[in-house]
Amino acid sequence: MWKRDEAVRPAPGQPAAAPQGPAPMTAGAVGFRAEASHNMEKDIVNIGKSVVIKGELNGSEDLTIEGHVEGTIQLKDHVLTIGPNGRIKAQVFAKSVIVLGEVTGNVTASEKVDIRDNGSVDGDIVSPRVAIAEGAHFRGSVDMQRKAVAGQPKAEVKPAAAQPVAPQPQAPPPPGPPAGQRIGA
């Protein structure tokens, strides 16, 4: 992947050039997140506000969307951020989802869904943690499923099957006079 902030490395034996400041940014260009991602050594991809994607979007890195996406978004082990200009009409599957723009469709996250101020979600949310800021818009249902503990299968609730009851053996009567007999008469 091309990274804007990587400088051309001098050949061995040549003196290194004086470091230059960051290149000027233009609208829609990869912003400060690319520089921050280089410092954190974690890739974050941006989809600019003029980009329109229709179809299936899969990835194995964190993603910020400022444009329009229709279809399906799958980032199972990564963070999806819908920026303030982002407009999503899709089914979303990610580790964590941060909404600053608009999402129409169901959102499923394995860790957290965070709808920030002025963010909007019209659809159902399935996540163990959900945060909705004051000023955010949400219409749908929330299913806060907990993760299954590793090594433990999920407990399943099954209706009891109707089984005939076998007669239980009865204990012998206590010693004493037979029933119906009077004592001392």
C-alpha positions, 0 to 999 in steps of 0.5 A: 500500500502506498503511504504518503509520509514515507520518505525516499531512503538514500542509498547506502553511503550517501548522507541522509537529506534533512527531514522535511515537514509533512506534505501539504494536505488537500481535500479528500486526501489521506489526512493525519490518520495516515501519519498517525497510523505510520507512528502506531504501525497500524493500517487505517484506510480512508474512503474519501467523501467523493467515493461511491461503492456499491457491492461487497466491501471486505477488509483486514484493516481498520477503515474510515468511510467518508463516502457512500457505500451500498451493499455489505461491509465485512471487517470481522476483526477490525474497526469501522468508522463512518465519518461525518460525511459517510452515508451507508446503506449496508449490512455491517459486520465488524469488531467495533463500529463508530458512527459519526455519519448515517447508517441505514441497515443492520449493524453487527459488532463483536465488541462495540457499537458507538453512535456519536453526537449527530450520528444516525443508525436506522436498523438493528444493532447486535453487539455486547456493548452499545453506546448512543450519545446525546444528540445521536439518532437511532431507530431499530432494536438492540440485541446485546448478546454476550460472548461465550466464554472460551471452552464453555459451550453456550447453554441451550434451553430445551423444552422438557420432553414428556416422558411416562412416569414409572411407578416408584417402589413404595417403602414398607409400612412401619411396624405396628398394628395392622391398619383398622385394628384397635389397640387395647380393646 
